[in-house]
Amino acid sequence: MSFEEAEILKERAEAFLINAKRLIEEGFYDIAAFNLEQYCQLILKYKLLIKTEHIHALIH
C-alpha cells in the first residue's frame, strides 16, 4: 500500500472521529461508539502501515 493510500485511511479515520463527537453531542451514544470503533481500527491500520513502510524503506 502506498503512502497516499495510507493517508486516505487516516483521513477516513479522522472523519469517523469527528462524526463520533457530533453524535455524542446529539445523544446518539451507540452510533458514536460504533464510529469510535471504526476510527480506532483505521488509525491503527494507518499507523501500522506507516511503521512497516519506514522499516521496509530502511531495509532496502
C-alpha positions in Angstrom: 0.0 0.0 0.0 1.4 3.4 -0.9 1.8 6.4 1.4 -1.0 8.1 -0.4 -3.4 5.2 0.3 -2.3 5.2 3.9 -3.1 8.9 4.1 -6.6 8.2 2.8 -7.1 5.7 5.7 -6.0 8.5 8.1 -8.5 11.0 6.6 -11.3 8.5 6.8 -10.4 7.7 10.4 -10.5 11.4 11.3 -13.9 11.7 9.7 -15.2 8.9 11.9 -13.8 10.7 15.0 -15.4 14.0 14.0 -18.7 12.2 13.4 -18.5 10.4 16.7 -18.0 13.7 18.6 -21.1 15.2 16.8 -23.1 12.1 17.6 -22.2 12.3 21.3 -23.3 15.9 21.4 -26.6 14.8 19.9 -27.0 11.9 22.4 -26.6 9.0 19.9 -24.1 7.2 22.1 -24.5 3.7 20.5 -23.8 5.0 17.0 -21.0 7.2 18.4 -19.4 4.1 19.9 -19.5 2.4 16.5 -17.8 5.4 14.9 -15.2 5.4 17.6 -14.5 1.8 16.9 -14.1 2.5 13.2 -11.8 5.3 14.0 -9.6 3.1 16.2 -9.4 0.3 13.6 -8.5 2.7 10.7 -6.0 4.8 12.7 -4.3 1.6 13.9 -4.1 0.2 10.4 -2.7 3.6 9.2 0.0 3.6 12.0 1.0 0.0 11.2 1.3 0.7 7.5 3.4 3.8 8.1 5.6 1.9 10.6 6.1 -1.0 8.3 6.8 1.2 5.3 9.5 3.0 7.2 11.1 -0.3 8.2 10.8 -1.6 4.7 12.5 1.6 3.4 15.3 1.1 5.9 15.9 -2.5 4.9 16.0 -1.7 1.1 
